[in-house]
Amino acid sequence: MAPVLGAGVIVPTTDGRVLLGRRITAGETPSWGLPGGKVDQPGESFEQAAARELAEETGLVVPAGRMRVLAVLLDHQLGRPRLTAAVLAPPTDAPAEVTEPHSCAGWQRFALDALPEPMFYPSGLVLGCWLPDYRPAAEGAYRYAVVGH
């Protein structure tokens, strides 16, 4: 079975909050998650996928060159390998729009010490790369930090 490749995008604000969306994808338990999605364009990098998914899901436009991969995460929660890049966007306070109402009920910014639950599993793993005190349930997940970021 081919692995799923994706990117989760951490979008901080200038006052230290983070952007999360209320996931309402059919067939899934509602949860909170970061913007992001699959690397599915030919020749696409994690940074390019992060920039594309961020624009598609929120209307926020950030050049791929301003995205920074913090780590790559490997998990098998789907019954097959999933590689997720933890990607940090530059801080922005620009409003996020709901562009995919079939999968997102709204975007909100949360204080880092008041993150909502339940958190979408890959988003929790990504946030754990950025927030030293955030420890989501990560049994069976592996983190590979990017050196020199």
Kinemage of the C-alpha trace (Angstrom):
@kinemage 1
@onewidth
@group {chain A} dominant
@subgroup {mainchain}
@vectorlist {calphas} color= white
{ca met a 1} P 0.000 0.000 0.000
{ca ala a 2} L 1.433 3.389 -0.994
{ca pro a 3} L 2.148 5.820 1.851
{ca val a 4} L 0.097 8.966 2.291
{ca leu a 5} L 2.259 12.095 2.021
{ca gly a 6} L 1.091 15.342 3.565
{ca ala a 7} L 1.931 18.626 5.215
{ca gly a 8} L 0.447 20.225 8.318
{ca val a 9} L 0.850 23.998 8.421
{ca ile a 10} L 1.433 25.841 11.685
{ca val a 11} L 0.185 29.419 11.196
{ca pro a 12} L 1.084 31.514 14.236
{ca thr a 13} L -0.224 35.000 14.898
{ca thr a 14} L 1.871 37.983 15.924
{ca asp a 15} L 0.431 37.729 19.453
{ca gly a 16} L 1.332 34.066 19.918
{ca arg a 17} L -1.832 32.191 18.984
{ca val a 18} L -2.231 29.481 16.328
{ca leu a 19} L -4.805 28.936 13.565
{ca leu a 20} L -6.994 25.810 13.823
{ca gly a 21} L -10.035 24.703 11.865
{ca arg a 22} L -13.079 22.732 13.025
{ca arg a 23} L -12.884 19.560 10.873
{ca ile a 24} L -16.242 18.129 9.793
{ca thr a 25} L -15.088 15.699 7.116
{ca ala a 26} L -17.721 13.047 6.329
{ca gly a 27} L -16.903 9.693 7.897
{ca glu a 28} L -14.639 11.218 10.582
{ca thr a 29} L -15.291 12.263 14.148
{ca pro a 30} L -15.346 16.086 14.265
{ca ser a 31} L -12.035 17.465 15.518
{ca trp a 32} L -9.733 20.473 15.377
{ca gly a 33} L -6.853 20.611 12.937
{ca leu a 34} L -4.206 22.672 11.262
{ca pro a 35} L -4.502 23.688 7.631
{ca gly a 36} L -2.810 21.174 5.382
{ca gly a 37} L -3.266 18.165 3.211
{ca lys a 38} L -1.708 15.785 0.757
{ca val a 39} L 1.350 16.284 -1.393
{ca asp a 40} L -0.376 15.420 -4.652
{ca gln a 41} L 0.994 17.603 -7.435
{ca pro a 42} L 3.791 16.193 -9.670
{ca gly a 43} L 7.185 17.369 -8.406
{ca glu a 44} L 5.669 19.165 -5.390
{ca ser a 45} L 7.792 19.737 -2.258
{ca phe a 46} L 6.435 19.762 1.299
{ca glu a 47} L 6.767 23.564 1.321
{ca gln a 48} L 4.891 23.904 -1.968
{ca ala a 49} L 2.138 21.562 -0.776
{ca ala a 50} L 1.862 23.535 2.469
{ca ala a 51} L 1.545 26.851 0.612
{ca arg a 52} L -1.002 25.412 -1.845
{ca glu a 53} L -3.124 23.720 0.838
{ca leu a 54} L -3.044 26.828 3.044
{ca ala a 55} L -4.331 28.979 0.160
{ca glu a 56} L -6.934 26.390 -0.889
{ca glu a 57} L -8.306 25.896 2.635
{ca thr a 58} L -8.059 29.382 4.155
{ca gly a 59} L -7.446 31.910 1.379
{ca leu a 60} L -4.147 32.849 3.091
{ca val a 61} L -1.381 33.198 0.519
{ca val a 62} L 2.185 32.549 1.697
{ca pro a 63} L 4.986 31.844 -0.790
{ca ala a 64} L 6.473 28.350 -0.499
{ca gly a 65} L 9.870 29.959 0.021
{ca arg a 66} L 8.641 31.412 3.336
{ca met a 67} L 7.557 27.990 4.637
{ca arg a 68} L 9.967 26.074 6.887
{ca val a 69} L 9.894 22.306 7.448
{ca leu a 70} L 10.550 21.573 11.140
{ca ala a 71} L 10.289 17.776 11.052
{ca val a 72} L 8.879 14.820 9.167
{ca leu a 73} L 6.543 12.517 11.056
{ca leu a 74} L 5.778 8.885 10.334
{ca asp a 75} L 2.696 7.132 11.662
{ca his a 76} L 0.599 4.109 10.717
{ca gln a 77} L -2.746 5.179 12.197
{ca leu a 78} L -4.527 4.700 8.853
{ca gly a 79} L -3.312 1.107 8.558
{ca arg a 80} L -0.660 2.240 6.080
{ca pro a 81} L 2.331 4.566 6.359
{ca arg a 82} L 1.626 8.292 6.520
{ca leu a 83} L 4.452 10.841 6.248
{ca thr a 84} L 3.519 14.322 7.419
{ca ala a 85} L 5.817 17.317 7.245
{ca ala a 86} L 5.475 19.768 10.125
{ca val a 87} L 5.654 23.096 8.272
{ca leu a 88} L 5.906 26.498 9.945
{ca ala a 89} L 4.455 29.516 8.130
{ca pro a 90} L 5.456 33.076 9.008
{ca pro a 91} L 3.174 34.807 11.543
{ca thr a 92} L 0.043 36.454 10.164
{ca asp a 93} L -3.087 38.030 11.591
{ca ala a 94} L -4.891 38.056 8.232
{ca pro a 95} L -8.401 36.577 8.401
{ca ala a 96} L -8.806 32.960 7.330
{ca glu a 97} L -11.813 32.152 5.144
{ca val a 98} L -13.813 28.937 5.043
{ca thr a 99} L -13.258 27.896 1.436
{ca glu a 100} L -14.168 24.218 1.868
{ca pro a 101} L -17.392 24.211 3.933
{ca his a 102} L -17.852 20.470 3.364
{ca ser a 103} L -14.760 19.774 5.484
{ca cys a 104} L -14.275 22.849 7.711
{ca ala a 105} L -16.902 24.566 9.869
{ca gly a 106} L -14.673 27.552 10.666
{ca trp a 107} L -11.200 28.827 11.475
{ca gln a 108} L -10.230 30.176 14.886
{ca arg a 109} L -7.026 31.292 16.551
{ca phe a 110} L -6.229 29.755 19.934
{ca ala a 111} L -3.803 30.589 22.712
{ca leu a 112} L -1.084 27.953 22.908
{ca asp a 113} L -2.058 27.066 26.473
{ca ala a 114} L -5.739 26.631 25.520
{ca leu a 115} L -5.727 24.350 22.470
{ca pro a 116} L -9.083 22.665 21.820
{ca glu a 117} L -9.822 18.943 21.853
{ca pro a 118} L -10.187 16.584 20.220
{ca met a 119} L -7.234 17.339 17.960
{ca phe a 120} L -6.892 15.662 14.544
{ca tyr a 121} L -4.131 13.089 15.066
{ca pro a 122} L -1.605 14.380 12.469
{ca ser a 123} L -2.182 17.985 13.608
{ca gly a 124} L -1.368 16.996 17.174
{ca leu a 125} L 1.865 15.393 16.014
{ca val a 126} L 2.780 18.534 14.037
{ca leu a 127} L 1.997 20.850 16.954
{ca gly a 128} L 4.195 18.662 19.177
{ca cys a 129} L 7.157 19.501 16.912
{ca trp a 130} L 6.629 23.214 17.464
{ca leu a 131} L 5.419 23.389 21.062
{ca pro a 132} L 7.840 21.772 23.509
{ca asp a 133} L 5.163 21.306 26.200
{ca tyr a 134} L 2.465 19.912 23.887
{ca arg a 135} L 2.486 16.127 24.103
{ca pro a 136} L -0.312 14.560 22.090
{ca ala a 137} L -0.950 10.830 22.221
{ca ala a 138} L 1.640 9.670 19.715
{ca glu a 139} L 1.937 5.937 20.182
{ca gly a 140} L 3.378 4.391 17.043
{ca ala a 141} L 4.505 7.754 15.658
{ca tyr a 142} L 8.081 8.685 14.846
{ca arg a 143} L 9.553 12.185 14.556
{ca tyr a 144} L 12.529 13.044 12.366
{ca ala a 145} L 13.725 16.581 13.073
{ca val a 146} L 15.104 18.564 10.170
{ca val a 147} L 18.691 19.541 10.948
{ca gly a 148} L 19.745 23.126 10.308
{ca his a 149} L 16.284 24.681 10.209
